[in-house]
Amino acid sequence: MALKRVFLLRSVAPRVAALSTKPQAQEQPPASPEAIRGCGAAKAVRPPVPDVDFTNTQEAYRSRRSWELVRNLLVLRLCASPVLLAHHEQLFQVARKLLGQRMFERLMKMTFYGHFVAGEDQESIRPLIRHNKAFGVGFILDYGVEEDLSPEEAERKEMESCTSEAERDGSGANKREKQYQVHPAFGDRRDGVISARTYFYANEAKCDNYMENLLQCIEASGGASDGGFSAIKLTALGRPQFLLQFSDVLTRWRRFFHQMAAEQGQAGRAAVDTKLEVAVLQDSIAKMGIASRAEIEGWFTPETLGVSGTVDLLDWNSLIDSRTRLSRHLVVPNVQTGQLEPLLSRFTEEEEQQMKRMLQRMDVLAKKAKEAGVRLMIDAEQSYFQPAISRLTLEMQRRFNVDKPFIFNTFQCYLKDAYDNVTLDMELARREGWCFGAKLVRGAYMAQERDRAVEIGYEDPINPTYEATNAMYHRANRGTRGWPGAKLR
Ligand SMILES: Cc1cc2nc3c(=O)[nH]c(=O)nc-3n(C[C@H](O)[C@H](O)[C@H](O)COP(=O)(O)OP(=O)(O)OC[C@H]3O[C@@H](n4cnc5c(N)ncnc54)[C@H](O)[C@@H]3O)c2cc1C
């Protein structure tokens, strides 16, 4: 196994939104620096960064020297060659033999490494960050580490780490929907994906190791410049089984809400505009035999819903919150079998511990980021992990985005439900008074997602065309800018 520490730098395009959803009254400029509190206040002390117009290529590439542009073009062209990609290891071996190790390394640093990698430590990344900053280009520091793992090993690790103890011994865990079950043909998640890093779970010690590396990345980001970002992937921090199981639960719960909405004649509405009549909802649930009438009345009290008499998806989601014990006893209809099934699986003691440790690692990283003044971007990953990743990110935002946005979620606009996801999170931030932070992307896993949906047999989560993805991207972008109380940095 060859491990090498490198920091990858992603230039920040202006689609990173840090939005204040706090009441306007808290957003007045502070009287003095000590009084700085609230999302809007931070703007007053940060020197203005000139905006880069990315539609004007001459301006967008002003920070790059001519030889760098030639190098970048060459590297990207070479990377797009299927023949070269298929034989790159052999070609590297030949080049190493012909040039010798030192010359080979120099060549790599001048070409591929130089294009993709910012440096190996805090010191070496500084000049590039300073240079970019002078041209108004920010940065997101990503920890890149090479791990030699064969496709077979990757598949074996994935199958093992995505299956629960109860599923292994067949002792009656509820059956996950197809999308949230692991499949050997897609066990190697690196297939067909261009991404900074794919993590495979080995054991808890390895996750601690990844966490240490990410802590160093955050430190380097903080040490290199003010106002930087670090990117992390939650699949680095624990057993992916939990992400799959939790995603399954969240999706089934949400689908159940939409099923009820359709019964009330609200099919097709944007999630944030869908509001169910409580009395009708209670009737439907009682008829389905999911819970007794008295139990259902206890779910929807004035404390949980206010006096509106309606339930929206945010109220609905709050019922499943870890703070209530309701979900432990809850059954919902499985759309594939039509049977009522428990919403939550039972975990073994060890699995509970593993899940807690994953949350603890997230906590350690978020605290470190806050201490170092670094904003943390949580990358979006495969759609079968994403509902859980988004939900855990939201929990971190609630805790850490009190005065300003430290935790940024990522929304993939190639997903059919991207607009609903981004607007619901913004509305929740507005209601609860914390600062919303988001990165909008199109999405990096399209080919793999589509193949998986066809092979396993569930609805393709991706928009049907590139144009539809673009339309979703612009809609989400406009949606976040136009939200009440929103401020774009
Ligand atoms: C700073 C940064 C952070 C990123 N973080 C993430 C992340 O956390 N998670 C993530 O998934 N991606 C992430 N990405 C990747 C990003 O989403 C894009 O996939 C990637 O940048 C390629 O887009 P492009 O602009 O080069 O190509 P473009 O051609 O503009 O876009 C390609 C993308 O459009 C979509 N698309 C293309 N054709 C179709 C079609 N027929 N139907 C539907 N959709 C289509 C797909 O998403 C495809 O990947 C990140 C990228 C950057 C630069």
The ligand as an ORCA input file, in Angstrom:
! r2SCAN-3c Opt
* xyz 0 1
  C     -14.985     22.931     -6.242
  C     -15.757     21.742     -6.708
  C     -16.392     20.947     -5.771
  C     -17.148     19.846     -6.189
  N     -17.771     19.072     -5.246
  C     -18.556     18.057     -5.658
  C     -19.240     17.254     -4.709
  O     -19.124     17.427     -3.501
  N     -20.034     16.257     -5.162
  C     -20.193     16.002     -6.509
  O     -20.938     15.092     -6.865
  N     -19.530     16.742     -7.437
  C     -18.724     17.739     -7.043
  N     -18.044     18.476     -7.975
  C     -18.100     18.052     -9.388
  C     -19.113     18.843    -10.224
  O     -20.376     18.539     -9.759
  C     -19.072     18.484    -11.737
  O     -19.497     17.198    -11.957
  C     -17.737     18.561    -12.296
  O     -17.175     19.777    -11.913
  C     -17.813     18.470    -13.834
  O     -18.520     19.536    -14.314
  P     -17.982     20.412    -15.506
  O     -18.417     21.791    -15.231
  O     -16.582     20.116    -15.817
  O     -18.747     19.763    -16.731
  P     -20.181     20.046    -17.277
  O     -20.161     19.492    -18.652
  O     -20.616     21.459    -17.066
  O     -21.121     19.181    -16.369
  C     -21.015     17.837    -16.352
  C     -22.029     17.384    -15.329
  O     -23.369     17.735    -15.793
  C     -24.263     16.721    -15.519
  N     -24.763     16.141    -16.783
  C     -24.108     16.004    -17.946
  N     -24.865     15.391    -18.863
  C     -26.036     15.117    -18.278
  C     -27.241     14.467    -18.694
  N     -27.395     13.976    -19.911
  N     -28.206     14.351    -17.800
  C     -28.112     14.849    -16.567
  N     -27.003     15.472    -16.106
  C     -25.980     15.613    -16.940
  C     -23.484     15.705    -14.736
  O     -23.563     16.022    -13.396
  C     -22.079     15.878    -15.182
  O     -21.157     15.399    -14.255
  C     -17.270     19.546     -7.574
  C     -16.605     20.347     -8.510
  C     -15.860     21.422     -8.098
  C     -15.162     22.250     -9.137
*
